[in-house]
Amino acid sequence: MGTELSKEKAVEKQEVEVRKKKKDVDEKAVTEMKEHNRSDGTTIKETDTSSKFEKQEVEVKKKKKEVDEKAVTEMKEHNRSDGTTIKETDTSSKFSISSVFQSDPEEEKCGAEENSGTKSFILSARNLSITWSEDWRYWCWFSLKDPASNENIEVANLLNVCWLEVIGKFKTTNLSPGTMYEVAFVVMLKEQAYGWKIPVTLRLVCPDGKSQERKEVLKEKPRGQWIELLVGNFSAPGEKQGEIEFSLLEYNSGQWKSGLIIKGAIIRPKI
């Protein structure tokens, strides 16, 4: 109940800021239209709402384009230690990291460990539930070249949020029964990332309902390279199958955060 109320407050806070900005744009547009004389000698009235909204729509699209282009430029200019490069491709499509990538929740693919034959999986960012990930004001999506598989992968780039909530789910029927597994998020902190003094919460809920939770301070993590954030460990059930849920969270502080790139999550046998 407390979490839901906190989320509602955070949503309300962002909505208030958005409405305020929209109001400022509206007032500015009205003022400009009052002072502007058309070439045919007529004066724009406040009742001429079609022109006003058309102008606002153009301005919003222009701002969105500028934000997207700035993000692309920053990422292009950033040299990663693992040699990945940005490619301007259609980011509306889904890309897999490698042959073990679960590119579609209905079409699960896996890889087998050479020695034990146990299964491991990698879930893309698109297979995770990321709050506000489709709102260009808070997140944007880009395609990267993955050096491990030499394939394009789509990643989620955090622009600015105060409510960080990334959740993944996976059916244990895909795993090797009796095997101990570990779950981790694969992410990258950009050089200009900020707002990570507050620890993030990494939570794992097992099929039997038991949960694990740990904290990580991302400010102390290396920048400009892929890192793993361990969520927890669990044993794949035998007869009684179920689902695991793992999450990356930080919303209680109200701290605005930026500069986190999410590649996906990995579920693999614990060595």
C-alpha positions in Angstrom: 0.0 0.0 0.0 2.8 2.4 0.9 4.6 1.7 -2.3 1.5 2.4 -4.4 0.9 5.7 -2.6 4.6 6.7 -3.2 4.3 5.8 -6.8 1.1 7.8 -7.2 2.8 10.8 -5.6 5.8 10.5 -7.9 3.4 10.3 -10.9 1.4 13.2 -9.7 4.7 15.2 -9.2 5.8 14.6 -12.8 2.3 15.3 -14.2 2.2 18.6 -12.3 5.6 19.6 -13.9 4.4 18.6 -17.3 1.1 20.6 -16.9 3.1 23.6 -15.8 5.4 23.4 -18.8 2.4 23.0 -21.1 0.7 26.0 -19.4 3.8 28.1 -20.0 3.9 27.1 -23.6 0.2 27.9 -24.0 0.6 31.4 -22.4 3.6 32.1 -24.5 1.8 31.0 -27.7 -1.2 33.2 -26.9 1.0 36.2 -26.2 2.9 35.8 -29.4 -0.3 35.4 -31.4 -1.8 38.5 -29.9 1.3 40.5 -30.9 1.6 39.0 -34.4 -0.1 40.6 -37.3 -0.8 38.3 -40.3 0.3 39.4 -43.7 -3.4 39.9 -44.7 -3.9 42.5 -42.0 -6.0 40.3 -39.7 -5.1 39.9 -36.0 -4.9 36.5 -34.4 -7.5 36.1 -31.7 -7.4 33.9 -28.6 -10.3 32.0 -30.0 -8.2 30.9 -33.0 -7.3 27.7 -31.2 -6.6 25.6 -34.2 -3.5 27.7 -35.1 -2.4 27.7 -31.5 -2.5 24.0 -31.1 -0.9 23.4 -34.4 2.0 25.6 -33.4 2.3 23.8 -30.1 2.3 20.4 -31.8 5.1 21.6 -34.1 7.1 22.9 -31.1 6.7 19.7 -29.1 7.8 17.5 -32.1 10.8 19.9 -32.6 11.8 19.6 -28.9 11.4 15.8 -29.0 13.6 15.6 -32.1 16.3 17.8 -30.4 16.3 15.6 -27.3 16.6 12.4 -29.4 19.4 13.8 -31.6 21.3 15.1 -28.6 21.1 11.6 -26.9 22.3 9.9 -30.1 25.2 12.4 -30.5 26.3 11.9 -26.9 26.3 8.1 -27.3 28.1 8.2 -30.6 30.9 10.4 -29.1 31.3 8.1 -26.1 34.0 5.5 -26.7 33.2 2.4 -24.7 35.9 0.2 -23.3 34.3 -2.9 -24.8 34.3 -1.5 -28.3 30.6 -1.3 -28.9 29.3 1.2 -31.5 26.0 3.0 -32.1 24.2 2.3 -35.3 21.3 4.4 -36.5 18.8 1.6 -37.2 15.0 1.2 -36.8 14.7 1.1 -33.0 11.1 0.0 -33.2 12.1 -3.5 -34.0 13.3 -6.1 -31.5 16.9 -7.3 -31.7 18.5 -10.2 -29.9 21.8 -10.1 -28.1 22.9 -13.5 -29.2 21.7 -17.0 -30.1 20.7 -17.4 -26.5 18.6 -14.3 -26.5 14.9 -14.4 -25.7 13.8 -12.0 -28.3 10.1 -12.9 -28.0 8.4 -14.0 -24.7 6.5 -16.7 -26.7 9.7 -18.0 -28.4 12.2 -18.9 -25.8 15.8 -19.7 -26.8 18.6 -20.8 -24.7 22.2 -21.8 -24.6 23.8 -24.9 -22.9 26.9 -24.9 -20.8 29.6 -27.1 -22.4 30.4 -29.0 -19.3 27.1 -29.6 -17.5 24.6 -29.1 -20.3 22.5 -26.8 -18.1 20.5 -24.0 -19.7 21.2 -20.3 -19.4 19.1 -17.4 -20.8 19.5 -13.7 -21.6 16.5 -11.4 -21.7 16.6 -8.2 -23.8 15.6 -4.8 -22.4 12.4 -5.1 -24.5 11.5 -8.2 -22.6 11.6 -6.2 -19.3 8.8 -4.1 -17.9 10.3 -0.6 -17.6 8.0 2.1 -16.2 7.6 5.1 -18.6 10.0 3.5 -21.1 7.8 4.5 -24.0 7.7 8.1 -22.9 10.4 10.0 -24.8 10.6 12.6 -21.9 12.1 9.9 -19.6 13.5 7.1 -21.8 14.7 6.5 -25.3 15.7 3.4 -27.3 18.8 2.8 -29.4 20.5 0.0 -31.3 24.0 -1.1 -30.4 26.4 -3.5 -31.9 27.1 -6.3 -29.5 30.8 -7.5 -29.8 30.0 -10.9 -28.3 27.5 -11.9 -31.0 28.2 -9.2 -33.6 24.5 -8.6 -33.8 22.4 -5.5 -33.2 20.8 -5.2 -29.8 18.2 -2.6 -28.6 18.9 -1.0 -25.3 16.9 1.4 -23.1 18.6 4.7 -22.3 17.4 6.5 -19.2 17.1 10.3 -19.8 15.6 11.4 -16.5 13.2 9.8 -13.9 12.5 9.9 -10.2 10.7 6.6 -10.3 13.0 3.8 -11.4 11.2 0.5 -11.8 12.5 -2.3 -14.0 10.8 -5.7 -13.7 11.5 -9.1 -15.4 9.7 -12.4 -15.2 10.7 -15.8 -16.3 9.1 -19.3 -16.2 11.2 -21.9 -14.5 10.0 -24.6 -16.9 12.8 -23.4 -19.2 15.5 -24.2 -16.6 17.3 -27.3 -15.6 15.6 -28.8 -12.5 17.7 -28.9 -9.3 20.3 -26.5 -10.7 21.3 -23.4 -8.7 20.9 -20.3 -10.9 21.8 -16.6 -10.5 20.0 -13.6 -11.9 21.7 -10.3 -12.9 20.8 -7.1 -14.8 23.3 -6.0 -17.4 23.6 -2.2 -17.5 26.0 0.6 -18.3 26.5 4.0 -16.6 27.3 6.8 -18.9 30.1 9.2 -18.0 27.6 12.0 -17.3 25.3 9.9 -15.2 23.9 11.5 -12.1 21.5 10.9 -9.2 22.9 7.5 -8.1 24.0 8.3 -4.6 20.9 6.6 -3.3 21.2 2.8 -3.3 19.0 0.9 -5.8 17.1 -2.1 -4.6 17.6 -5.5 -6.4 14.8 -7.9 -5.6 14.2 -11.6 -6.5 10.9 -13.4 -5.9 11.2 -17.2 -6.2 8.4 -19.6 -7.4 7.7 -20.6 -3.8 7.0 -16.9 -2.9 10.2 -16.4 -0.9 12.0 -13.2 -1.8 15.6 -11.9 -1.6 16.6 -8.3 -1.5 19.9 -6.4 -1.7 21.2 -2.9 -2.2 23.7 -1.4 -4.6 25.2 2.1 -4.8 25.6 2.7 -8.6 27.6 5.9 -8.0 30.6 3.7 -7.1 30.3 1.5 -10.2 32.7 2.0 -13.2 31.4 4.2 -16.1 31.3 3.5 -19.8 31.3 -0.3 -19.7 28.8 -3.1 -19.3 28.5 -4.3 -15.7 26.3 -6.9 -14.0 24.1 -6.1 -11.0 23.5 -9.4 -9.2 19.9 -9.7 -8.1 20.0 -13.1 -6.3 20.2 -16.9 -6.5 17.6 -19.6 -6.6 17.3 -23.4 -7.2 15.2 -24.4 -10.3 12.3 -26.4 -9.0 11.7 -30.0 -10.1 8.0 -31.1 -10.3 6.4 -27.9 -9.1 7.2 -25.3 -11.7 6.5 -21.6 -11.5 7.9 -18.2 -12.3 10.6 -15.9 -10.9 10.3 -12.2 -10.8 13.3 -9.9 -10.5 13.5 -6.2 -10.3 15.7 -3.1 -10.2 14.0 -0.3 -8.1 14.5 3.2 -6.7 11.6 5.4 -6.1 11.3 6.1 -2.4 13.8 9.0 -2.4 12.3 11.1 -5.1 15.8 11.6 -6.5 16.0 12.3 -10.2 18.3 10.0 -12.0 19.9 9.9 -15.5 22.5 8.1 -17.6 21.7 4.4 -17.1 21.6 2.1 -20.1 19.8 -1.2 -19.7 21.0 -4.0 -22.0 18.9 -6.8 -20.4 19.1 -9.5 -17.8 20.9 -12.9 -17.6 19.8 -16.1 -15.9 22.6 -18.6 -15.7 23.9 -21.5 -13.6 25.8 -20.4 -10.6 29.4 -21.5 -10.7 
